[in-house]
Amino acid sequence: MVERDTEMRAETEYLFRHATVRDAAYQLLPMSQRARLHVLALDILEESTLGLNLDAVFELAEHARLAQVGVTFAGSDLPIRELRYIRLAATNAASKYDNDVSCRLWERVAGHATATPGERMEALTEAGVLYWMLGRRAPALNCLTAAIESGADDPARLAYCLIERGTLYRDIREYQNASADLTRALELARQSGNKHLELRALGNLCTVQDTHMTQSGVLDLYEPVLKLAREIGDDRAIGITEGQIGLACMRGDDFAGAERHLTESISKLRAAGDKLNEGAMTSSLGTLFEKRTDGDRRLNLMRAVQYHREGLAIKEQLGFLFQKAAPLAGLASAHRQMDMLPEAEKYARQALQLSLEVGDPANIGGAYFELGAVQEALGDFVQAERTFTYGFLAIEESEAEATKIKLLGALARLM
């Protein structure tokens, strides 16, 4: 065993020395010679790997970048090749849900000297969307706002960017800003004649408007969305709309209707490959079974746990930090109602930590409520009162009215 350890140490030391010697030799080369070697490497790798291995595109981008350091090649296409490979690397990273890496690469695209205004807008939008998936609100808004203000003369791209910022505003309950962005996006989409963008803008605008609507009102609201989705054959949009109708049914305590619409929504979204919305609707199905008063109560709660876990697993796979707080709070609620208090407290604390990191008022308040409810169930009424109070104060200035009422009701009960 000692001999083996000695061999491994010697091998590690040899590799370290080898890398050090290699780097030292590289630094001794004149810049012009280094650049020519990178051009040669780029040419060879393009011929041998392009189209065969997307994981190699970042290496290609680096060779193209380093080939330009300290030298100038007259009429060189190296900057254009570098930009192309950075874009491919960013897309490849996002496809593998390596969102953090993809964000940085898209920002490199946006800052590249040869990027057109349209490419810059697209790159900033992609970075903004991915930053929000990571739960990073400030950089997400900065990127999306910079994209909107970039001055690119492309109504369709601008509409897309406005939709993404509008849905972010919706997610953080800034409904006035959300409505303004989505209304403008809808106008631009219609001007450009892009039915798919029009559908996205209209559908998301409806999700801002339907918050306090009754079931019948929501059906009327979404009828134009469904009509347009059927007209262009967009089953994914139909799936999202079915989910929104299901949520309205749930608000009206039509549990059977909510289950039917949500199940149909999940089926269509899964078939369309939209895992993001599939995860959201699966979590909503968990919330439905928490609320259900018909049927066996414990069985409903067990099904709630199952759906919340499935929704959470999908969001973890996607690296979607923002939407993880809701199913964690749902798991806390279901376990609390089954008198499984240690598990409930664990999930409530996880939900609180995550929602504070993301900065979403409704989820912050919901997590504080669940933690306080667990403390109340454990008989620690003083701590429960403090937790409910902290929760209310944390979101007092927000538009999360339903959550504030919930926390105030809990405080009133304790007092």
Buried (B, 14 or more C-beta within 10 A) or exposed (E): EEEEEEEEEEEEEEEEEEEEEEEEEEEEEEEEEBBBBBBEBBEEBBEEBBEEEBEBBBBBBBBBBBBBEEBEEEEBEBBEBBBBBBBBBBBBBBEEBBBBBBBEBBBBBBEBEBBEEBBBBBBBBBBBBBBBBBBBBEBBBBBBBBBBEBEBEBBBBBBBBBBBBBBBBBBBBBBEBBBBBBBBBBBBBBEBEBBBBBBBBBBBBBBBBBBEBEBEBBBEBBEEBBEBBEEEEBBBBBBBBBBBBBBBBBBBEBBEBBBBBBBBBBBBBBEBEBBBBBBBBBBBBBBBBBBBEEEEEEEBBEBBBBBBBBBBEBBBEBBBBBBBBBBBBBBBBBBBBBEBBEBBBBBBBBBBEBBBBBBBBBBBBBBBBBBBBBBBBBEBEEBBBEBBBBBBEBBEEBBBEBBBEBBBEBBEEEE
